Amino acid sequence: MKQRAKSKEKKEPIAKSMKQRAKGIKLYALCFLFSAFSLLFAIYGCATTSAIKESTEVDETPVITGIDIQDYTATIKVNKPFSYTLYRPDDPYKVVVELLDVRAGSFNMKIISDKAGITEIAPYQVESPSLLTRLEILLQMPSEAEPEYRDNELKIKLKTKEVFKEEVPKQETIKVAETKEAEEPLTAESEEITLPKATEITDISYERSADKLNMIIKGNGSFEPAVFSLDDRIVIDITDIVSSVQPPKEVVTPIKAIRIGKYDGNTRMIVDLKEKIDFDISTIRDSIILALTIPEAERIKEEKGEAKEEAEIPLQGKYTGKNISLDFQDADIVPIFRLLADISGYNIVVSPEVKGKLTMKLINVPWDQALDIILKTFSLGKSIEGNIIRIAPHTIFAKESEEAVKAKEAEMKAIPLETKIFPISYADVATVEKAIKDAKILSSRGSISTDKRTSSLTIYDVAS
């Protein structure tokens, strides 16, 4: 019994020690789990903070939230204030709008329009050299674009040329003669086939003779046009027809421009002339032939080649760049220079010292004149080397000129002097010496001396 009691007493401290050790292990495990959860929470918190920061940075960039097309109107909505430029490229059926420092967001595909005046809007996001979104608006007819910016919305209203809105005076409508081809004996094979009414204009071309210019409008069938003249314009209306071609970019005397549009459900073609002239119009099978009489003065001018000389030799002191329209609202000038580079075809290098914002609206001015206006506004200068235009403040160009002069002087000083003796015949040595000094043909280091006994000049100067 005593031994059992002693054994029991020995086991109790051991059990107690094991219980304490178990408690220590549990406490250590709890501490470890707590530390692990704390570390995970810290990592998750940092990641969440980083994600929040990143999302905040993305949100700071303006994004397009809506593009709405209505009849003759396009509205671009952005979630923050923004600057924009608007210009007309060579294509009269296109208007280009650039939203500076704005992302396209979800608008990355062409938007086809079923409204009047606009065919489609194609958005493009440009990342380099600076962020912008370019919107190319394709028009149904040549139109003037008037922008209105208010409350983070840019509304572009299209105004068609006034001539499309003019009513056709019945008393001035010209009857179009239908001309048939030379009659031939009818056979089963040559029997004339009546063409259906045209539904589409397929081609516009020119044929030139000595005293006439024929403008030929072809279609997929016969035409029944209504024609009238307005001073220096000829208007051709054709019902129930569409045009799948654009007017020729090259115009020929006496034509100044050709425009195609819609008026009162008809397709209206307007031929702008340099002056009012006589004309005839007729239809032959699938063609309308507009025969324009070339003025005698133009014929004489072309025979002498004067017209070509005028086209090739621009007037001195005049701007010769193609006309553009620009509209800026508090826009940074560096992206504007990049825009002018795209329009002009020149490479433009802008100095890092060039900074500033600009608000301006120019309508139908040469691009090189627009460039000079911006340069004058910010006291900037330009230098042109080949197809590269360099833009910098006037102070930089002045400093470079001074440094170039100093470098030239240093180069001259480094060149060793040469001595040359010139014998003089049939002239007085002193007279020749005076003439050389008066002409200032020697460098700043050069000198001259004479020897009357041998009638010679000795010149000390750098080699030319």
C-alpha positions as CSV (number, residue, x, y, z in Angstrom):
1,M,0.0,0.0,0.0
2,K,2.8,2.4,0.9
3,Q,4.6,1.5,-2.3
4,R,1.4,2.3,-4.3
5,A,1.0,5.6,-2.6
6,K,4.6,6.5,-3.3
7,S,4.2,5.5,-6.9
8,K,1.1,7.6,-7.2
9,E,2.9,10.6,-5.7
10,K,5.7,10.2,-8.3
11,K,3.3,10.1,-11.2
12,E,1.3,13.2,-10.1
13,P,4.3,15.7,-10.8
14,I,4.9,14.0,-14.1
15,A,1.3,14.4,-15.1
16,K,1.2,17.9,-14.0
17,S,4.4,18.7,-16.0
18,M,2.9,17.1,-19.1
19,K,-0.3,19.2,-18.7
20,Q,1.8,22.4,-18.4
21,R,3.8,21.4,-21.5
22,A,0.5,20.8,-23.4
23,K,-0.8,24.2,-22.4
24,G,2.5,25.7,-23.6
25,I,2.2,24.0,-27.0
26,K,-1.4,25.2,-27.3
27,L,-0.4,28.7,-26.4
28,Y,2.5,28.6,-28.9
29,A,0.1,27.3,-31.6
30,L,-2.4,30.1,-30.9
31,C,0.4,32.7,-31.1
32,F,1.6,31.2,-34.4
33,L,-2.0,31.2,-35.9
34,F,-2.5,34.8,-34.7
35,S,0.7,35.9,-36.3
36,A,-0.2,34.1,-39.5
37,F,-3.6,35.7,-39.7
38,S,-2.0,39.1,-38.9
39,L,0.4,38.7,-41.8
40,L,-2.3,37.7,-44.2
41,F,-4.5,40.6,-43.1
42,A,-1.5,43.0,-43.7
43,I,-0.8,41.5,-47.1
44,Y,-4.5,41.7,-48.1
45,G,-4.7,45.2,-46.7
46,C,-1.7,46.3,-48.7
47,A,-3.0,44.6,-51.9
48,T,-6.4,46.2,-51.3
49,T,-4.8,49.6,-50.8
50,S,-2.7,49.2,-53.9
51,A,-5.7,48.2,-55.9
52,I,-7.6,51.2,-54.6
53,K,-4.7,53.4,-55.5
54,E,-4.5,51.9,-59.0
55,S,-8.2,52.3,-59.6
56,T,-8.0,55.8,-58.3
57,E,-5.2,56.6,-60.8
58,V,-7.3,55.1,-63.7
59,D,-10.3,57.1,-62.7
60,E,-8.3,60.3,-62.9
61,T,-8.1,60.1,-66.7
62,P,-11.2,61.3,-68.5
63,V,-13.1,58.6,-70.3
64,I,-15.8,58.8,-73.0
65,T,-19.1,57.8,-71.5
66,G,-21.4,58.3,-74.5
67,I,-21.6,59.0,-78.2
68,D,-25.0,60.0,-79.5
69,I,-25.9,60.6,-83.1
70,Q,-29.0,62.5,-84.2
71,D,-29.9,64.2,-87.5
72,Y,-27.0,66.5,-88.4
73,T,-25.6,66.3,-84.8
74,A,-23.1,64.2,-82.9
75,T,-22.7,64.5,-79.1
76,I,-19.6,63.2,-77.3
77,K,-20.0,62.9,-73.5
78,V,-17.0,62.6,-71.2
79,N,-17.0,62.0,-67.4
80,K,-14.6,65.0,-66.7
81,P,-13.7,68.3,-68.3
82,F,-11.5,67.9,-71.4
83,S,-9.8,69.8,-74.3
84,Y,-10.4,69.0,-78.0
85,T,-9.3,69.9,-81.5
86,L,-11.5,69.8,-84.6
87,Y,-10.1,70.0,-88.2
88,R,-11.1,69.1,-91.7
89,P,-8.7,66.9,-93.7
90,D,-8.5,66.9,-97.5
91,D,-11.6,64.7,-97.7
92,P,-14.7,67.0,-97.7
93,Y,-16.8,64.1,-96.5
94,K,-14.8,63.8,-93.2
95,V,-14.5,65.7,-89.9
96,V,-11.8,64.7,-87.4
97,V,-12.2,65.5,-83.7
98,E,-9.4,64.8,-81.2
99,L,-10.0,64.6,-77.5
100,L,-6.8,65.4,-75.7
101,D,-5.8,63.2,-72.7
102,V,-9.1,61.3,-73.0
103,R,-9.6,57.5,-73.2
104,A,-12.0,55.9,-75.6
105,G,-13.3,53.5,-72.9
106,S,-15.7,51.0,-74.3
107,F,-16.0,52.9,-77.6
108,N,-13.5,51.0,-79.8
109,M,-15.6,50.1,-82.8
110,K,-17.2,52.0,-85.7
111,I,-20.7,53.4,-84.9
112,I,-22.9,53.1,-87.9
113,S,-25.5,55.9,-88.1
114,D,-29.1,55.7,-89.4
115,K,-29.6,59.5,-89.0
116,A,-29.3,62.2,-91.6
117,G,-26.0,63.9,-92.2
118,I,-23.7,61.3,-90.6
119,T,-22.7,58.0,-92.1
120,E,-20.5,56.7,-89.3
121,I,-18.2,57.6,-86.4
122,A,-14.9,55.7,-86.1
123,P,-13.1,56.1,-82.7
124,Y,-9.4,55.4,-82.3
125,Q,-7.3,55.6,-79.1
126,V,-3.8,56.9,-79.6
127,E,-1.2,56.2,-76.8
128,S,1.9,57.8,-78.2
129,P,3.4,60.4,-78.2
130,S,0.5,61.6,-76.0
131,L,-2.8,60.1,-75.0
132,L,-5.8,61.1,-77.1
133,T,-8.9,59.7,-78.7
134,R,-9.5,60.5,-82.3
135,L,-13.0,60.4,-83.8
136,E,-13.3,60.3,-87.6
137,I,-16.8,61.4,-88.6
138,L,-17.9,60.4,-92.1
139,L,-20.5,62.7,-93.6
140,Q,-23.2,62.0,-96.1
141,M,-22.5,65.3,-97.9
142,P,-19.9,68.1,-97.5
143,S,-21.0,70.2,-94.5
144,E,-19.7,72.8,-92.2
145,A,-19.0,71.5,-88.6
146,E,-19.7,73.9,-85.7
147,P,-18.6,72.6,-82.2
148,E,-20.3,73.5,-78.9
149,Y,-18.7,72.6,-75.6
150,R,-20.6,72.7,-72.4
151,D,-20.7,70.6,-69.2
152,N,-18.3,67.9,-70.3
153,E,-20.2,67.5,-73.6
154,L,-19.0,68.3,-77.1
155,K,-21.8,68.8,-79.6
156,I,-20.9,68.9,-83.3
157,K,-23.6,70.4,-85.4
158,L,-23.5,70.0,-89.2
159,K,-24.7,72.7,-91.5
160,T,-25.1,71.7,-95.2
161,K,-24.2,74.2,-97.9
162,E,-27.0,76.7,-98.6
163,V,-27.2,75.6,-102.2
164,F,-28.7,72.2,-101.1
165,K,-31.6,74.0,-99.6
166,E,-32.5,76.1,-102.6
167,E,-35.8,75.3,-104.2
168,V,-35.7,74.5,-107.9
169,P,-37.5,77.4,-109.8
170,K,-39.8,75.7,-112.3
171,Q,-39.3,78.4,-114.9
172,E,-35.5,78.0,-114.8
173,T,-35.5,74.2,-115.0
174,I,-33.7,73.2,-118.2
175,K,-35.1,70.4,-120.3
176,V,-32.6,67.6,-120.9
177,A,-32.4,66.3,-124.4
178,E,-32.3,62.5,-124.8
179,T,-29.7,61.8,-127.5
180,K,-29.9,58.5,-129.3
181,E,-26.9,56.8,-131.0
182,A,-26.6,56.8,-134.8
183,E,-29.4,54.8,-136.3
184,E,-28.4,51.5,-137.9
185,P,-30.6,49.0,-139.8
186,L,-32.3,47.0,-137.1
187,T,-31.6,43.3,-137.0
188,A,-32.5,40.6,-134.4
189,E,-29.1,41.1,-132.8
190,S,-28.9,44.9,-133.0
191,E,-32.4,45.7,-131.7
192,E,-32.2,48.4,-129.0
193,I,-32.8,47.2,-125.5
194,T,-34.6,49.7,-123.2
195,L,-32.6,50.3,-120.0
196,P,-34.3,50.3,-116.6
197,K,-34.2,53.6,-114.6
198,A,-30.9,54.1,-112.9
199,T,-30.8,53.6,-109.1
200,E,-27.1,54.3,-108.6
201,I,-24.4,56.7,-109.9
202,T,-21.4,54.5,-110.7
203,D,-18.8,56.9,-112.2
204,I,-17.9,60.5,-112.8
205,S,-15.2,61.4,-115.4
206,Y,-14.0,64.1,-117.8
207,E,-13.4,64.2,-121.6
208,R,-11.6,67.3,-123.0
209,S,-11.6,68.8,-126.4
210,A,-10.2,72.0,-127.8
211,D,-13.1,74.2,-126.8
212,K,-15.3,72.0,-124.5
213,L,-15.1,70.0,-121.4
214,N,-17.5,67.1,-121.1
215,M,-18.4,65.9,-117.6
216,I,-19.8,62.3,-117.9
217,I,-22.0,60.9,-115.2
218,K,-22.6,57.2,-115.6
219,G,-25.1,54.9,-113.8
220,N,-26.6,51.5,-113.8
221,G,-29.5,52.5,-116.0
222,S,-31.1,55.5,-117.7
223,F,-31.4,59.0,-116.2
224,E,-34.2,61.6,-116.0
225,P,-32.5,64.6,-114.4
226,A,-33.9,68.0,-113.6
227,V,-31.3,70.7,-114.2
228,F,-31.1,74.5,-113.4
229,S,-28.4,77.1,-113.2
230,L,-27.6,79.6,-110.5
231,D,-25.0,82.2,-111.6
232,D,-21.8,80.3,-111.4
233,R,-23.3,76.9,-110.5
234,I,-25.1,74.1,-112.3
235,V,-27.5,72.0,-110.2
236,I,-28.6,68.5,-111.3
237,D,-31.4,66.8,-109.4
238,I,-32.0,63.0,-109.9
239,T,-34.9,61.2,-108.1
240,D,-34.7,57.8,-106.5
241,I,-31.0,57.3,-106.9
242,V,-27.9,57.0,-104.7
243,S,-24.2,57.8,-105.4
244,S,-21.6,55.1,-104.8
245,V,-18.7,57.3,-105.9
246,Q,-17.2,60.5,-104.6
247,P,-16.6,63.5,-106.8
248,P,-13.2,63.5,-108.6
249,K,-10.5,65.2,-106.5
250,E,-8.9,66.6,-109.6
251,V,-10.9,69.4,-111.1
252,V,-10.5,70.7,-114.6
253,T,-11.1,74.2,-116.0
254,P,-13.8,75.6,-116.0
255,I,-15.0,73.5,-113.1
256,K,-14.0,74.7,-109.6
257,A,-15.6,71.9,-107.5
258,I,-18.2,69.2,-107.6
259,R,-20.5,68.4,-104.6
260,I,-23.0,65.6,-104.1
261,G,-25.7,65.6,-101.4
262,K,-29.3,65.0,-100.6
263,Y,-32.2,67.4,-100.9
264,D,-35.9,66.7,-100.5
265,G,-35.4,63.0,-101.2
266,N,-33.4,63.6,-104.4
267,T,-29.7,63.2,-105.0
268,R,-28.4,66.7,-105.8
269,M,-25.1,67.3,-107.7
270,I,-23.7,70.8,-107.8
271,V,-21.1,71.8,-110.3
272,D,-19.3,75.0,-109.1
273,L,-17.8,77.0,-112.0
274,K,-15.0,79.6,-112.0
275,E,-17.4,81.9,-113.9
276,K,-20.8,81.8,-115.6
277,I,-20.5,80.0,-118.9
278,D,-22.7,78.4,-121.6
279,F,-23.4,74.7,-121.3
280,D,-25.5,71.9,-122.8
281,I,-26.7,68.8,-121.1
282,S,-28.0,65.5,-122.6
283,T,-28.6,61.9,-121.7
284,I,-27.3,58.9,-123.7
285,R,-28.4,55.5,-122.5
286,D,-26.7,55.1,-119.1
287,S,-25.0,58.5,-119.1
288,I,-25.6,62.2,-118.5
289,I,-23.2,64.4,-120.5
290,L,-22.7,68.0,-119.3
291,A,-20.9,69.9,-122.1
292,L,-19.2,73.0,-120.7
293,T,-17.8,75.7,-123.1
294,I,-14.2,76.7,-122.1
295,P,-13.9,80.5,-122.0
296,E,-11.6,81.9,-124.7
297,A,-9.4,83.6,-122.2
298,E,-8.7,80.2,-120.5
299,R,-7.9,78.6,-123.8
300,I,-5.3,81.3,-124.6
301,K,-3.9,81.1,-121.2
302,E,-3.4,77.3,-121.4
303,E,-1.8,77.5,-124.9
304,K,0.8,79.9,-123.6
305,G,1.5,77.7,-120.5
306,E,0.8,80.5,-118.0
307,A,-1.6,78.4,-116.1
308,K,1.1,75.8,-115.4
309,E,3.6,78.5,-114.3
310,E,1.1,79.9,-111.8
311,A,0.5,76.5,-110.3
312,E,4.2,75.8,-109.9
313,I,5.5,79.2,-108.7
314,P,3.7,80.4,-105.5
315,L,3.7,84.1,-104.7
316,Q,6.5,85.2,-102.4
317,G,5.4,86.0,-98.9
318,K,2.2,84.1,-99.1
319,Y,1.2,81.0,-97.2
320,T,1.0,77.9,-99.4
321,G,-0.2,75.2,-97.0
322,K,-3.5,73.5,-97.4
323,N,-6.4,75.1,-95.6
324,I,-7.6,73.6,-92.3
325,S,-10.1,74.5,-89.6
326,L,-9.0,74.2,-85.9
327,D,-10.8,74.7,-82.6
328,F,-8.9,74.5,-79.3
329,Q,-10.2,74.9,-75.8
330,D,-7.4,75.4,-73.2
331,A,-5.3,72.8,-75.0
332,D,-1.6,72.2,-74.5
333,I,0.4,73.5,-77.4
334,V,2.8,70.5,-77.8
335,P,0.0,68.1,-79.0
336,I,-1.2,70.9,-81.3
337,F,2.3,70.9,-83.0
338,R,2.0,67.1,-83.4
339,L,-1.4,67.6,-85.0
340,L,0.0,70.1,-87.5
341,A,2.8,67.6,-88.3
342,D,0.2,65.0,-89.2
343,I,-1.7,67.5,-91.4
344,S,1.3,69.0,-93.1
345,G,3.5,65.9,-93.6
346,Y,6.4,67.6,-91.9
347,N,8.4,66.1,-89.0
348,I,8.2,68.6,-86.1
349,V,10.7,68.6,-83.3
350,V,9.6,70.6,-80.2
351,S,12.1,71.9,-77.6
352,P,11.5,70.7,-74.0
353,E,11.3,74.5,-73.0
354,V,8.2,74.9,-75.1
355,K,5.1,74.9,-72.8
356,G,1.7,76.6,-72.5
357,K,-2.0,76.3,-73.1
358,L,-4.0,77.8,-75.9
359,T,-7.6,78.6,-76.8
360,M,-8.2,79.5,-80.5
361,K,-10.6,79.0,-83.3
362,L,-9.5,79.2,-86.9
363,I,-11.7,78.5,-89.9
364,N,-10.3,77.6,-93.3
365,V,-6.7,79.0,-92.9
366,P,-3.4,77.5,-94.3
367,W,-1.7,75.2,-91.8
368,D,1.6,77.2,-92.0
369,Q,-0.2,80.4,-91.2
370,A,-1.8,78.7,-88.2
371,L,1.6,77.5,-87.1
372,D,3.1,81.0,-87.4
373,I,0.2,82.4,-85.3
374,I,0.9,80.0,-82.5
375,L,4.6,80.7,-82.6
376,K,4.1,84.5,-82.4
377,T,1.6,84.0,-79.5
378,F,4.2,82.2,-77.4
379,S,7.4,84.1,-78.7
380,L,8.7,81.0,-80.4
381,G,10.9,80.5,-83.4
382,K,11.3,77.8,-86.0
383,S,14.0,76.5,-88.3
384,I,13.4,74.3,-91.3
385,E,15.9,71.7,-92.6
386,G,14.5,69.6,-95.4
387,N,11.2,68.1,-94.1
388,I,12.0,68.8,-90.5
389,I,10.7,71.8,-88.6
390,R,12.4,72.6,-85.3
391,I,10.5,74.7,-82.7
392,A,12.1,76.4,-79.7
393,P,12.0,79.8,-77.9
394,H,13.8,82.7,-79.7
395,T,16.3,82.8,-76.8
396,I,17.6,79.3,-77.7
397,F,18.0,80.2,-81.4
398,A,19.9,83.4,-80.4
399,K,22.1,81.5,-78.1
400,E,22.8,78.9,-80.8
401,S,23.7,81.6,-83.3
402,E,26.2,83.2,-80.8
403,E,27.7,79.8,-80.1
404,A,28.0,79.1,-83.8
405,V,29.9,82.4,-84.3
406,K,32.2,81.7,-81.4
407,A,32.9,78.2,-82.7
408,K,33.7,79.6,-86.1
409,E,36.1,82.1,-84.6
410,A,37.8,79.4,-82.6
411,E,38.1,77.2,-85.6
412,M,39.7,80.1,-87.6
413,K,42.1,80.7,-84.8
414,A,43.2,77.1,-84.7
415,I,44.0,77.1,-88.4
416,P,47.7,77.9,-89.1
417,L,48.5,81.0,-91.2
418,E,49.9,80.7,-94.6
419,T,52.1,83.2,-96.4
420,K,51.7,83.9,-100.2
421,I,53.6,86.3,-102.4
422,F,51.8,87.7,-105.5
423,P,53.8,89.6,-108.1
424,I,51.9,92.6,-109.5
425,S,52.2,93.7,-113.1
426,Y,50.6,96.6,-115.0
427,A,49.2,98.1,-111.7
428,D,50.5,100.1,-108.7
429,V,51.1,97.9,-105.7
430,A,49.7,100.5,-103.2
431,T,46.5,100.7,-105.3
432,V,46.0,97.0,-105.3
433,E,46.7,96.8,-101.5
434,K,44.1,99.5,-100.9
435,A,41.5,97.7,-103.0
436,I,42.1,94.4,-101.1
437,K,41.7,96.2,-97.7
438,D,38.5,98.0,-98.8
439,A,37.0,94.8,-100.1
440,K,37.6,93.2,-96.6
441,I,38.4,89.8,-98.1
442,L,40.9,89.0,-95.5
443,S,40.0,87.2,-92.2
444,S,40.3,88.9,-88.8
445,R,43.8,87.3,-88.5
446,G,44.9,88.2,-92.0
447,S,47.4,91.0,-92.9
448,I,49.0,92.3,-96.1
449,S,52.3,94.0,-96.9
450,T,53.8,95.5,-100.1
451,D,57.3,95.6,-101.6
452,K,57.6,98.4,-104.1
453,R,61.0,97.4,-105.2
454,T,59.8,94.0,-106.5
455,S,56.3,95.2,-107.1
456,S,54.8,92.4,-105.1
457,L,52.2,91.7,-102.3
458,T,52.7,89.5,-99.4
459,I,49.6,88.1,-97.7
460,Y,49.4,86.3,-94.4
461,D,46.1,84.6,-93.8
462,V,44.3,81.3,-93.3
463,A,43.8,79.1,-96.4
464,S,40.5,79.8,-98.1
